[in-house]
Amino acid sequence: MGAEQAKRTYLVVVDDSEEAHVALRFAARRASKTGGRLEVLGIVEPQDFVQFGGVQAAIEQEQRLRIEGVVSAAIGEIVDESRLEANVIVQQGEVVRTVRDYLDGRDEVAALVLGAARSGSPGPLVAHFTGNDAGMLPCPVMIIPGSLTEERLEQLS
């Protein structure tokens, strides 16, 4: 097994939420300290059916560009800070299924890193993957509290 294959990979699902950015910073620091890799997954959720296909396609393209922009902005700062290369993936689909499908057969993924909201519902992915399907993933799930400070992130990673 080559050196690239042996590196542990931290997969982070990123959206425009504050907790996703905290999870991304944690995963980047963890990957940097352990000689691992970082993969960032942005998901474009399918739109409700619009009667005119051209309008629906335009809405989906706009959402894809927005997600790509969010992921790129988040990655730029983290990559500069950690000096890691990040593999960025943008896929379209229902969020939970897309994450599950992405992880299927990806043995190099050491952990799925998710950010939990500061208050209220922790978020749909955290709720799903820590609920009934908690034991169904091929890797551990790291849940990073969205309230962590930079100093605490550094200590924990």
N, C-alpha and C positions, 0 to 999 in steps of 0.2 A: 504494500500500500504506500503510495507516494505521500510526500509531506503535505501537499494541498488537500488530499483526501483525509488525512489524519486530523486536520484542524477541526476543532469543535465549532459548530456554527450556531449562532444565536439568531433566531428569526423573530423580528418585531413587526407587528401589524400597525401601520401608521395611518392616522387620519389627521384632521385639523384640531384635535382635542389636546388640551394641556397635558393630560395624563399619558397620551401616546408619546409626546415629546420627552417626558420624564423617563418612560420605559426605554425609549431609544437611547437617551444619554446613558442610562444604566447599562444597557446591552453593549454599547460601544466601549464603555470603560471596561466592562467585564471581558469582552473579546480582546481588547488591547492588553490587558493584564495577564490573560491566559494564553496568548498567542493564537487566539481564535479568529473567526471570521464573522462578519455581520451581513445578514440578509434582511432587506426591508421590503415588506409586502404592502402595497397600496391596493385597495379594492374599490372598483367602480360598481356600485350596486345597480341592478337592472331597474329601469324606470317603469312606472305603471304604463300600461298600453295606451298609446296615443293613436287616434284614428288614422292620422296621416303619417305614413312611414317616414317621410322626409323630416317631419318635425321631430319624431321620436329619435331618429338617427342624430339629428342636430343636438338634441338635449343630451343624449348619451355621450356624444363627442365632447360637449362642453363640460360634462361632469368628469370625463376621463382627463381632460386637460387640467381641470381644477385639482384633481387628485395627484396627477403627475407634478403639478406645481407645489402642492403641499409637501409631497415626499421629497422633491428636489431641494426645497428650502430647508427642510428639517435635516436632510443628509449633509448639505453643504457645510453647515456649522459644525456638525458632529465629526465629519471626516477631517476637517481642518484641525479640530481640537485633538482627536485621537490618532490621527495619521493612519487610519484604517482605510482599506478599500471596502466599499459597501456594494453588494450586489442588489440592485433595485429592480423589483418586479412589480408591474401593475397588471392586475387581472380583473376581468369583469365577472360578476356573479354574486350570488347570495353570500353574505359574509362568512357565516359558520361553515357552509359547505365548501367555499373556496379555500379557507384555511385548512380544513380537513383534507381536501383533495391535494393541496399543495404539499402537505406533510406526508402523504401516502408514498411510501417507498423512498423517502429521503432520510436515510440512516445517519447522514452527517449532521443533521439538526440535533443539537444537544439540548436545546430548550426553546420553547415558545415563550417569548417575553411579552407580557401584556401589562398595560397601565390601568389601574383602577381609579375611578373618579374620586375626588376629595370627599364628596358627600353624596348621599342618595344612592341610586342604583350604581353599581360598580361599572356598568357598561355591558352590552350584549355578549361580547366574547368572553369576558371574565365570568359573567353569570352562567353562560352555557358550559364552558369548559371546566368549571368548578362544581357544576351541578350533576345531573344524572349521567352525563358523558365524561365525567372526570377521569375515569380509568380507561377510556377508549383511545387516547392518543398514543403515538409511538415515542413520545418524549415527555419530559417533565414540563410543567407550566410554571413559569416564574411570574408572580403577580407583584408589580411594583406600585406602591401607593403614590398617587398623584400629588400628595402633599409633601413628599421628601424634598429637603433643601439640597442645594448643590454640595454643601459640606457633608451631609449625611449620605448622599449618593456616592461620593468619593470614598467614604469610610466603608460602605457596604459592598461596593463593587470590587 
